[in-house]
Amino acid sequence: MRPAELRKWIKSRRSEQVQNYGCAASNLSTGKIARTIIGAVLIVAGIVVLWWGSKGFETTEKAINIGPLRAEKHSTHYVPNAPVAGVVIVASGLVMLAAGRT
């Protein structure tokens, strides 16, 4: 067989395989699968960052410790950039998810 005939034969075999199995080889690309997985992970991470930033965390400090008299000060701290970072992470995840689908 000549190279041109061989290429034509290989191309026809590939199209037959796609028809027989019902899926195109390009749909099984690992890059698309990886982008989809990374996008989903980023979306979940962004939601966690949004939740954690709005919840904050609490610290306890000793205010007075005189003999049997003890007093503690409870402070709640919020991370100011967490909502912005969460939105950016979720948006990045949506972009990666869309890139994985095309």
N, CA and C of each residue as an Amber inpcrd file, in Angstrom:
protein
   306
   0.8340000  -1.1800000   0.0000000   0.0000000   0.0000000   0.0000000
   0.8800000   1.2450000   0.0000000   0.4010000   2.2210000  -0.6660000
   1.0800000   3.5120000  -0.6570000   0.7310000   4.2530000   0.6220000
   1.5760000   5.2170000   1.0120000   1.2930000   5.9650000   2.2510000
  -0.0580000   6.6680000   2.2290000  -0.4440000   7.2260000   1.1020000
  -1.7340000   7.9240000   1.0250000  -2.8800000   6.9350000   1.2140000
  -2.7600000   5.7530000   0.6060000  -3.8070000   4.7380000   0.7550000
  -3.8570000   4.2290000   2.1990000  -2.6950000   4.0870000   2.8010000
  -2.6370000   3.6290000   4.1830000  -3.3100000   4.6310000   5.1170000
  -3.0390000   5.9250000   4.9160000  -3.6840000   6.9480000   5.7380000
  -5.1930000   6.9240000   5.5670000  -5.6370000   6.7530000   4.3390000
  -7.0690000   6.7000000   4.0610000  -7.6980000   5.4840000   4.7460000
  -7.0120000   4.3530000   4.6950000  -7.5290000   3.1400000   5.3130000
  -7.6050000   3.3120000   6.8370000  -6.5740000   3.9090000   7.4450000
  -6.5660000   4.1330000   8.8920000  -7.6870000   5.0850000   9.2880000
  -7.8920000   6.1230000   8.4890000  -8.9570000   7.0840000   8.7720000
 -10.3230000   6.4090000   8.7080000 -10.5320000   5.5520000   7.7410000
 -11.8190000   4.8560000   7.6250000 -12.0210000   3.9050000   8.7990000
 -10.9450000   3.2580000   9.2560000 -11.0500000   2.3520000  10.4000000
 -11.4170000   3.1260000  11.6760000 -10.8300000   4.3000000  11.8250000
 -11.1470000   5.1110000  12.9980000 -12.6150000   5.5220000  12.9980000
 -13.1150000   5.9420000  11.8380000 -14.5180000   6.3560000  11.7860000
 -15.4380000   5.1690000  12.0490000 -15.0560000   3.9670000  11.5940000
 -15.8520000   2.7800000  11.8960000 -15.8630000   2.4920000  13.3860000
 -14.7170000   2.6530000  14.0390000 -14.6490000   2.4100000  15.4720000
 -15.5070000   3.4040000  16.2370000 -15.5020000   4.6490000  15.8160000
 -16.3260000   5.6580000  16.4710000 -17.7930000   5.3070000  16.3140000
 -18.1880000   4.8670000  15.1420000 -19.5840000   4.4970000  14.9190000
 -19.9540000   3.2530000  15.7250000 -19.0490000   2.2920000  15.8240000
 -19.3410000   1.0600000  16.5500000 -19.4470000   1.2870000  18.0510000
 -18.5940000   2.1250000  18.5950000 -18.5760000   2.3330000  20.0400000
 -19.4260000   3.5090000  20.4780000 -19.8410000   4.3360000  19.5740000
 -20.7310000   5.4360000  19.8980000 -20.0790000   6.6030000  20.6060000
 -18.7730000   6.6960000  20.5620000 -18.1140000   7.8360000  21.1900000
 -16.9060000   8.2290000  20.3510000 -16.6240000   9.4910000  20.3460000
 -15.4660000   9.9770000  19.6160000 -14.2480000   9.9310000  20.5270000
 -13.0980000   9.7110000  19.9630000 -11.8750000   9.6290000  20.7600000
 -11.5680000  10.9590000  21.4370000 -11.9770000  12.0680000  20.8300000
 -11.6810000  13.3720000  21.4220000 -12.4660000  13.6040000  22.7050000
 -13.5860000  12.9210000  22.8890000 -14.3550000  13.0740000  24.1190000
 -13.6620000  12.4230000  25.3070000 -12.7230000  11.5280000  25.0440000
 -12.0330000  10.8300000  26.1110000 -10.7060000  11.4870000  26.4500000
 -10.5190000  12.7040000  26.0350000  -9.2680000  13.4090000  26.2670000
  -9.0230000  13.5910000  27.7600000  -7.8200000  13.2500000  28.2110000
  -7.5050000  13.3880000  29.6270000  -7.4460000  14.8530000  30.0330000
  -7.1050000  15.7350000  29.1180000  -7.0780000  17.1590000  29.4370000
  -8.4540000  17.6830000  29.7910000  -9.4630000  17.2440000  29.0680000
 -10.8260000  17.6880000  29.3630000 -11.3050000  17.1300000  30.6930000
 -10.9730000  15.8780000  30.9370000 -11.3750000  15.2670000  32.2000000
 -10.6820000  15.9720000  33.3590000  -9.3950000  16.2610000  33.1970000
  -8.6430000  16.9440000  34.2540000  -9.2050000  18.3340000  34.5140000
  -9.5340000  19.0720000  33.4460000 -10.1060000  20.4150000  33.6400000
 -11.4440000  20.3420000  34.3590000 -12.2470000  19.3360000  34.0430000
 -13.5390000  19.1890000  34.6960000 -13.3680000  18.8790000  36.1760000
 -12.4400000  17.9870000  36.4890000 -12.2040000  17.6330000  37.8940000
 -11.6410000  18.8270000  38.6630000 -10.6680000  19.5100000  38.0720000
 -10.0860000  20.6820000  38.7390000 -11.1430000  21.7620000  38.9360000
 -12.0110000  21.9580000  37.9430000 -13.0860000  22.9420000  38.0660000
 -14.0290000  22.6050000  39.2040000 -14.3970000  21.3380000  39.3330000
 -15.2940000  20.9270000  40.4150000 -14.6330000  21.1200000  41.7750000
 -13.3470000  20.7830000  41.8700000 -12.6270000  20.9620000  43.1340000
 -12.5300000  22.4460000  43.4920000 -12.2730000  23.3030000  42.4990000
 -12.1980000  24.7400000  42.7670000 -13.5360000  25.2960000  43.2320000
 -14.6140000  24.8300000  42.6520000 -15.9370000  25.3060000  43.0670000
 -16.2030000  24.9200000  44.5190000 -15.9050000  23.6770000  44.8730000
 -16.1100000  23.2320000  46.2640000 -15.2090000  24.0290000  47.2090000
 -13.9420000  24.2280000  46.8220000 -13.0190000  24.9930000  47.6680000
 -13.4940000  26.4310000  47.8320000 -14.0100000  27.0400000  46.7720000
 -14.5250000  28.4030000  46.8560000 -15.7130000  28.5180000  47.7830000
 -16.5870000  27.5320000  47.7450000 -17.7510000  27.5440000  48.6370000
 -17.2990000  27.3940000  50.0910000 -16.2900000  26.5400000  50.3240000
 -15.7610000  26.3730000  51.6840000 -15.1290000  27.6780000  52.1740000
 -14.3880000  28.3530000  51.3080000 -13.7620000  29.6250000  51.6930000
 -14.8320000  30.6670000  51.9930000 -15.8800000  30.7160000  51.1890000
 -16.9790000  31.6570000  51.4590000 -17.6400000  31.3640000  52.8030000
 -17.8820000  30.0840000  53.0800000 -18.5240000  29.7080000  54.3310000
 -17.6140000  30.0200000  55.5120000 -16.3300000  29.6540000  55.4080000
 -15.4020000  29.8670000  56.5080000 -15.1870000  31.3540000  56.7760000
 -15.1180000  32.1530000  55.7380000 -14.9040000  33.5890000  55.9080000
 -16.0780000  34.2740000  56.5760000 -17.2810000  33.8190000  56.2890000
 -18.4450000  34.4400000  56.9090000 -18.6440000  33.9290000  58.3340000
 -18.1580000  32.7470000  58.6400000 -18.2920000  32.1860000  59.9750000
 -17.2650000  32.7720000  60.9310000 -16.0460000  32.9510000  60.4860000
 -15.0080000  33.5040000  61.3390000 -14.4930000  32.4830000  62.3380000
 -13.6570000  32.9590000  63.2450000 -13.1530000  32.0840000  64.2940000
 -13.0590000  32.8830000  65.5890000 -13.0670000  32.1740000  66.7050000
 -13.1200000  32.8200000  68.0120000 -11.8400000  32.5360000  68.7960000
 -11.3330000  33.5610000  69.4740000 -10.1770000  33.3960000  70.3520000
 -10.5700000  33.7780000  71.7670000  -9.8740000  33.1900000  72.7300000
 -10.1320000  33.4740000  74.1360000  -8.8410000  33.9890000  74.7600000
  -8.9470000  35.1050000  75.4690000  -7.7900000  35.6870000  76.1490000
  -8.1270000  35.8640000  77.6230000  -7.1170000  35.6830000  78.4610000
  -7.3220000  35.9350000  79.8870000  -7.3230000  37.4390000  80.1140000
  -8.3720000  37.9390000  80.7570000  -8.4690000  39.3650000  81.0500000
  -8.0460000  39.6370000  82.4960000  -8.5900000  38.8590000  83.4230000
  -8.2710000  39.0380000  84.8370000  -8.0160000  37.6580000  85.4420000
  -6.9730000  37.5680000  86.2320000  -6.6680000  36.3310000  86.9240000
  -6.1180000  36.6870000  88.3070000  -7.0300000  37.0470000  89.2150000
  -6.6540000  37.4550000  90.5670000  -7.2290000  36.4390000  91.5460000
  -6.3660000  35.6040000  92.0990000  -6.8150000  34.5900000  93.0490000
  -7.9010000  33.7280000  92.4500000  -9.0350000  33.6150000  93.1790000
 -10.1280000  32.7880000  92.6480000 -10.9530000  33.4990000  91.5690000
 -10.7010000  34.7770000  91.3650000 -11.4570000  35.5570000  90.3840000
 -10.7770000  35.4600000  89.0190000 -11.5090000  34.9670000  88.0680000
 -10.9640000  34.8390000  86.7130000 -11.9830000  35.3730000  85.7110000
 -11.4720000  36.0630000  84.7150000 -12.3350000  36.5740000  83.6440000
 -11.6230000  36.3490000  82.3080000 -12.4040000  36.0070000  81.3160000
 -11.8530000  35.7730000  79.9790000 -12.5550000  36.6610000  78.9720000
 -11.8260000  37.0260000  77.9660000 -12.3780000  37.8510000  76.8880000
 -12.4740000  36.9850000  75.6250000 -13.6700000  36.8990000  75.0720000
 -13.8950000  36.1410000  73.8410000 -13.9970000  37.1210000  72.6790000
 -13.2170000  36.8830000  71.6450000 -13.2390000  37.7550000  70.4620000
 -13.4970000  36.9080000  69.2180000 -14.3560000  37.4040000  68.3610000
 -14.6150000  36.7490000  67.0920000 -13.9070000  37.5280000  65.9910000
 -13.1270000  36.8190000  65.1870000 -12.3670000  37.4510000  64.1100000
 -12.8980000  36.9530000  62.7600000 -13.0100000  37.8680000  61.8410000
 -13.4400000  37.5290000  60.4900000 -12.3040000  37.8280000  59.5240000
 -12.1680000  36.9870000  58.5150000 -11.1350000  37.2030000  57.5020000
 -11.7260000  38.1500000  56.4630000 -11.1720000  39.3610000  56.2990000
 -11.8220000  40.3570000  55.4480000 -11.7950000  40.0160000  53.9570000
 -10.7870000  39.3030000  53.4840000 -10.6930000  39.0310000  52.0480000
 -11.2970000  37.6910000  51.6450000 -11.8320000  36.9430000  52.5860000
 -12.3720000  35.6250000  52.2740000 -13.5230000  35.6650000  51.2630000
 -14.4900000  36.5860000  51.3770000 -15.5600000  36.5970000  50.3760000
 -15.0430000  36.8850000  48.9630000 -14.0960000  37.7900000  48.8510000
 -13.5420000  38.1060000  47.5290000 -12.7900000  36.9030000  46.9770000
 -11.9630000  36.2910000  47.8180000 -11.2010000  35.1210000  47.3820000
 -12.1410000  33.9710000  47.0240000 -13.1970000  33.7780000  47.8110000
 -14.1620000  32.7110000  47.5270000 -14.8450000  32.8940000  46.1860000
 -15.2470000  34.1190000  45.8940000 -15.9050000  34.4030000  44.6120000
 -14.9350000  34.1730000  43.4530000 -13.6830000  34.5940000  43.6300000
 -12.6790000  34.4010000  42.5720000 -12.4280000  32.9070000  42.3440000
 -12.3600000  32.1260000  43.4180000 -12.1150000  30.6920000  43.2890000
 -13.2980000  30.0100000  42.6160000 -14.5100000  30.3690000  43.0020000
 -15.6990000  29.7750000  42.3710000 -15.7600000  30.1430000  40.8880000
 -15.4620000  31.4010000  40.5540000 -15.4620000  31.8230000  39.1480000
 -14.4010000  31.0660000  38.3560000 -13.2290000  30.8640000  38.9490000
 -12.1820000  30.0940000  38.2730000 -12.6340000  28.6610000  38.0380000
 -13.3170000  28.0980000  39.0180000 -13.8380000  26.7400000  38.8610000
 -14.8670000  26.6400000  37.7560000 -15.7240000  27.6490000  37.6470000
 -16.7300000  27.6420000  36.5770000 -16.0630000  27.7590000  35.2060000
 -15.0070000  28.5720000  35.1120000 -14.2820000  28.7050000  33.8470000
 -13.6260000  27.3710000  33.4800000 -13.0060000  26.7130000  34.4660000
 -12.3670000  25.4260000  34.1970000 -13.4030000  24.3730000  33.8080000
 -14.5500000  24.3980000  34.4610000 -15.6100000  23.4520000  34.1300000
 -16.1030000  23.6770000  32.7040000 -16.2690000  24.9400000  32.3230000
 -16.7130000  25.2520000  30.9560000 -15.6350000  24.8550000  29.9460000
 -14.3670000  25.0480000  30.2860000 -13.2840000  24.6770000  29.3790000
 -13.2010000  23.1690000  29.2090000 -13.5730000  22.4290000  30.2450000
 -13.5540000  20.9780000  30.1600000 -14.6850000  20.4230000  29.3310000
 -15.7240000  21.1840000  29.1740000 -16.8980000  20.7000000  28.4090000
 -16.8050000  20.9910000  26.9210000 -15.9490000  21.9340000  26.5360000
 -15.8510000  22.2740000  25.1120000 -14.7870000  21.4800000  24.4250000
